Amino acid sequence: MSAFQPLNIKYSEIPPQFTPYDLVIDRSLNEMQDVFYDQDAVKRSLAEQNPSIVKVWMAPIPYDRGHLMSCMTVIYPGTIGDEFYMTKGHFHTDPVNDPEYYLTIRGEGMLLLQTREGDTSVSEMLPGILNYIPPGWAHRTVNTGDEDFVFLGFFPSAAKRDYSFIGLGKENFKKVVVKRLGKPEVIDHP
């Protein structure tokens, strides 16, 4: 492990800020269109605009074994068709040594979890709840509210993300979160 100096990170929920950061991932609908199940709704939305769906700030921590990464994620409010805005979701490539924690600081959401064998779990994400994601579970977060959904994430810095199962014509998450009668509902992926 390198001689990395101690570091303090400042964050705020309104407006969402996270400093210092090393990388910002800002995904719009155009970049995430293949994760939504209703492709007609995707096309209609993109014909009008290309909304920002999710933004992630990564701390300037080395991507080396022995370090712990921290990040802040904001999922904006909205739906494509009836499906809520979300992260792409991913597995960590090491199924034994790469857990993750999420700490919600604003808004409300759901955490979709799934093993490679197809076991699923859904957890509520609210301020005051710390969500633990064991190694070997794919994870996707969903904004089920009407405001920015903001949470902090912590995971081994050397963890690599695997998105290969997500997209059109691929396995995908078995569950999706949709808005029905004004409330979130978890359904099987159509």
C-alpha positions as CSV (number, residue, x, y, z in Angstrom):
1,M,0.0,0.0,0.0
2,S,1.3,3.4,-0.9
3,A,2.0,6.2,1.6
4,F,-1.3,7.9,1.0
5,Q,-2.0,10.9,3.3
6,P,-5.1,11.1,5.5
7,L,-8.0,12.8,3.8
8,N,-11.2,14.6,4.9
9,I,-14.1,14.7,2.5
10,K,-16.9,17.3,2.8
11,Y,-20.4,16.5,1.6
12,S,-23.7,18.2,1.6
13,E,-27.2,17.1,0.5
14,I,-28.6,20.5,-0.6
15,P,-27.2,21.2,-3.1
16,P,-25.4,17.8,-3.5
17,Q,-21.7,18.4,-3.1
18,F,-18.8,16.1,-2.4
19,T,-15.2,17.5,-2.2
20,P,-12.5,16.7,-3.0
21,Y,-13.4,14.3,-5.8
22,D,-11.3,12.5,-8.4
23,L,-14.0,11.5,-10.9
24,V,-17.6,12.4,-11.7
25,I,-19.8,10.0,-13.5
26,D,-22.8,11.8,-14.9
27,R,-25.2,9.6,-16.8
28,S,-28.1,10.9,-18.9
29,L,-30.9,8.9,-20.4
30,N,-29.0,8.5,-23.7
31,E,-26.3,6.6,-21.8
32,M,-28.7,4.5,-19.8
33,Q,-31.5,3.9,-22.3
34,D,-30.9,0.1,-22.5
35,V,-31.5,-0.4,-18.7
36,F,-35.2,0.7,-18.9
37,Y,-37.6,-2.0,-19.9
38,D,-40.1,0.2,-21.8
39,Q,-38.1,1.1,-24.9
40,D,-41.0,3.0,-26.5
41,A,-41.1,5.3,-23.4
42,V,-37.3,5.8,-23.8
43,K,-37.7,6.8,-27.4
44,R,-40.5,9.3,-26.5
45,S,-38.5,10.8,-23.7
46,L,-35.3,11.1,-25.9
47,A,-37.4,12.8,-28.6
48,E,-38.2,15.6,-26.1
49,Q,-35.0,15.8,-24.0
50,N,-32.0,13.8,-22.7
51,P,-32.5,14.1,-18.9
52,S,-29.8,13.6,-16.4
53,I,-30.6,10.4,-14.4
54,V,-27.7,9.9,-12.0
55,K,-24.5,11.6,-10.9
56,V,-21.7,10.0,-8.8
57,W,-18.7,11.7,-7.3
58,M,-15.7,9.4,-6.5
59,A,-13.2,10.4,-3.8
60,P,-9.6,10.8,-4.7
61,I,-8.6,7.5,-3.1
62,P,-6.1,5.1,-4.8
63,Y,-7.7,2.2,-6.6
64,D,-5.4,-0.1,-4.7
65,R,-6.0,-3.1,-2.5
66,G,-6.1,-2.0,1.2
67,H,-7.9,1.3,0.6
68,L,-11.6,2.0,1.1
69,M,-13.4,4.0,-1.6
70,S,-16.1,6.5,-0.8
71,C,-18.5,8.1,-3.2
72,M,-21.7,10.2,-3.2
73,T,-24.6,9.3,-5.6
74,V,-27.5,11.5,-6.6
75,I,-30.4,9.9,-8.5
76,Y,-32.7,12.6,-9.8
77,P,-36.5,12.2,-9.5
78,G,-38.4,11.0,-12.5
79,T,-39.7,8.0,-14.5
80,I,-39.3,6.6,-18.0
81,G,-42.8,5.3,-18.7
82,D,-43.7,4.0,-15.3
83,E,-40.2,2.9,-14.2
84,F,-38.3,5.1,-11.7
85,Y,-34.9,6.6,-12.5
86,M,-32.1,4.4,-11.2
87,T,-28.4,3.5,-11.4
88,K,-27.3,1.0,-14.0
89,G,-26.5,-1.6,-11.3
90,H,-23.5,-3.9,-11.3
91,F,-21.8,-6.9,-9.7
92,H,-18.3,-6.6,-8.2
93,T,-16.0,-8.9,-10.0
94,D,-14.6,-10.5,-6.8
95,P,-17.6,-12.4,-5.4
96,V,-15.9,-13.0,-2.0
97,N,-14.0,-9.9,-1.0
98,D,-16.0,-6.9,-2.3
99,P,-18.9,-5.8,0.0
100,E,-20.4,-2.4,-0.1
101,Y,-22.3,-0.1,2.3
102,Y,-24.8,2.6,1.4
103,L,-25.9,5.4,3.8
104,T,-28.9,7.5,2.6
105,I,-28.6,11.2,3.5
106,R,-31.6,12.5,1.6
107,G,-34.7,11.3,-0.2
108,E,-36.1,7.8,-0.5
109,G,-35.3,4.8,-2.6
110,M,-35.0,1.1,-3.0
111,L,-32.0,-1.2,-3.3
112,L,-32.5,-4.1,-5.7
113,L,-30.1,-7.0,-5.1
114,Q,-29.6,-10.2,-7.0
115,T,-27.1,-13.1,-7.0
116,R,-25.8,-14.7,-10.2
117,E,-27.9,-17.7,-9.3
118,G,-31.0,-15.5,-9.5
119,D,-31.8,-14.9,-5.8
120,T,-33.3,-11.5,-5.2
121,S,-33.8,-9.1,-2.3
122,V,-35.3,-5.6,-2.1
123,S,-34.4,-3.1,0.7
124,E,-35.8,0.3,1.6
125,M,-33.3,3.2,1.5
126,L,-34.1,6.1,3.8
127,P,-32.2,8.5,6.0
128,G,-31.2,6.6,9.1
129,I,-30.8,3.3,7.3
130,L,-27.4,1.9,6.5
131,N,-27.7,-0.8,3.8
132,Y,-25.1,-3.6,3.6
133,I,-24.5,-5.3,0.3
134,P,-22.7,-8.6,0.7
135,P,-20.1,-9.8,-1.8
136,G,-21.6,-11.6,-4.7
137,W,-24.8,-9.6,-4.9
138,A,-25.5,-7.3,-7.9
139,H,-27.0,-4.0,-6.7
140,R,-29.0,-1.2,-8.3
141,T,-30.5,1.8,-6.5
142,V,-33.8,3.4,-7.5
143,N,-35.2,6.9,-6.6
144,T,-38.8,6.3,-5.5
145,G,-39.5,9.8,-4.3
146,D,-40.1,13.3,-5.7
147,E,-36.8,14.9,-4.7
148,D,-33.1,14.1,-5.3
149,F,-32.1,10.8,-3.7
150,V,-28.7,11.2,-2.2
151,F,-26.5,8.5,-0.6
152,L,-22.9,7.7,0.3
153,G,-21.2,4.5,-0.7
154,F,-18.2,2.7,0.7
155,F,-16.4,-0.3,-0.8
156,P,-12.9,-1.7,-1.3
157,S,-11.0,0.6,-3.7
158,A,-9.7,-2.2,-5.8
159,A,-13.3,-3.5,-6.5
160,K,-14.0,-3.7,-10.2
161,R,-17.6,-3.3,-11.5
162,D,-19.2,-5.7,-13.9
163,Y,-22.1,-4.3,-16.0
164,S,-22.0,-7.1,-18.6
165,F,-25.4,-8.7,-17.7
166,I,-27.3,-5.4,-18.1
167,G,-28.9,-4.1,-21.3
168,L,-31.2,-5.0,-24.2
169,G,-31.2,-8.8,-24.9
170,K,-29.2,-9.6,-21.7
171,E,-30.1,-11.1,-18.4
172,N,-30.8,-7.9,-16.5
173,F,-32.2,-7.5,-13.0
174,K,-35.2,-9.8,-12.4
175,K,-37.1,-7.0,-10.5
176,V,-37.9,-3.4,-11.5
177,V,-39.5,-0.6,-9.5
178,V,-42.5,1.1,-11.1
179,K,-44.9,3.8,-10.1
180,R,-48.4,2.4,-9.7
181,L,-51.3,4.6,-8.3
182,G,-48.7,7.1,-7.3
183,K,-46.6,4.6,-5.2
184,P,-43.6,2.5,-5.9
185,E,-44.2,-1.2,-6.6
186,V,-41.6,-3.9,-7.2
187,I,-42.6,-6.2,-10.1
188,D,-40.9,-8.9,-12.1
189,H,-39.0,-7.6,-15.1
190,P,-41.4,-7.8,-18.0
